[in-house]
Amino acid sequence: MGFNTKDAVDAARDIATNAVEKASDIVESASGIIRGDIAAGTEGIVHSATDIATYAFERTKEVFTGAEEDGLD
């Protein structure tokens, strides 16, 4: 299967949407750090950032390989 521009644009939109949603989780975790819960806040930030990167990688891989992974909409 060849590269499809529409799929790439859709994937970029999905990646951006996911990143914005996870950014709110990062802000919430940062507020936890400000309130003094440094360990949980840091863990939340790392978890959310990892989720963003993982989702971006999986969607990009899907666009370039044409393979649809279970759980990706």
Buried (B, 14 or more C-beta within 10 A) or exposed (E): EEEEEEBBEEBBEBBEEBBEEBEEBBEEBBEBBEEEBEEEBBEBBEBBBEBBEEBBEBBBBBBEEEEEEEEEE
